[in-house]
Amino acid sequence: MCVGTLSMFALMMLGLLGWGAYEVGKKIWDNKSTIARAAVAVFNFPENAYQSIKAKQTNI
């Protein structure tokens, strides 16, 4: 009796985790262009900051 209850609980938890992973993956896929733009902005931040500082220095 206890084994059946535990196995049902385990299957239910796996189902909920799988559904949650599916929903998260779907949200990421829907917003992939926004995520890609943010990743590129983070990757290019040091270069952009350097260019901004360099431009300010030459204008002095």
C-alpha positions as CSV (number, residue, x, y, z in Angstrom):
1,M,0.0,0.0,0.0
2,C,2.8,2.5,0.9
3,V,4.8,1.6,-2.2
4,G,1.8,2.4,-4.4
5,T,1.3,5.7,-2.7
6,L,5.0,6.6,-3.0
7,S,5.1,5.6,-6.6
8,M,2.0,7.7,-7.4
9,F,3.5,10.6,-5.6
10,A,6.8,10.2,-7.5
11,L,5.1,10.0,-10.8
12,M,3.0,13.1,-10.0
13,M,6.0,15.1,-9.0
14,L,7.9,14.0,-12.1
15,G,4.9,15.1,-14.2
16,L,4.7,18.5,-12.5
17,L,8.4,19.0,-12.9
18,G,8.2,18.0,-16.6
19,W,5.3,20.4,-17.1
20,G,7.2,23.2,-15.4
21,A,10.3,22.6,-17.5
22,Y,8.1,22.6,-20.7
23,E,6.5,25.9,-19.7
24,V,9.8,27.5,-18.9
25,G,11.3,26.2,-22.2
26,K,8.3,27.6,-24.1
27,K,8.7,31.0,-22.5
28,I,12.4,31.1,-23.3
29,W,11.6,30.0,-26.9
30,D,9.0,32.8,-27.3
31,N,11.4,35.4,-26.0
32,K,14.6,34.1,-27.6
33,S,15.2,37.4,-29.6
34,T,14.9,39.4,-26.4
35,I,17.3,37.0,-24.6
36,A,19.7,37.1,-27.5
37,R,19.7,40.9,-27.6
38,A,20.4,41.0,-23.8
39,A,23.2,38.5,-24.2
40,V,24.8,40.5,-27.0
41,A,24.5,43.7,-24.9
42,V,26.2,42.1,-21.9
43,F,28.9,40.6,-24.1
44,N,29.6,43.9,-25.8
45,F,29.4,46.0,-22.7
46,P,33.1,46.3,-22.0
47,E,33.8,47.4,-25.6
48,N,31.0,49.9,-25.6
49,A,32.1,51.4,-22.2
50,Y,35.6,51.7,-23.5
51,Q,34.5,53.4,-26.7
52,S,32.4,55.8,-24.6
53,I,35.3,56.7,-22.3
54,K,37.7,57.0,-25.2
55,A,35.3,59.4,-27.0
56,K,35.0,61.6,-23.9
57,Q,38.7,61.8,-23.5
58,T,39.3,62.9,-27.1
59,N,36.7,65.7,-26.7
60,I,38.5,67.3,-23.8
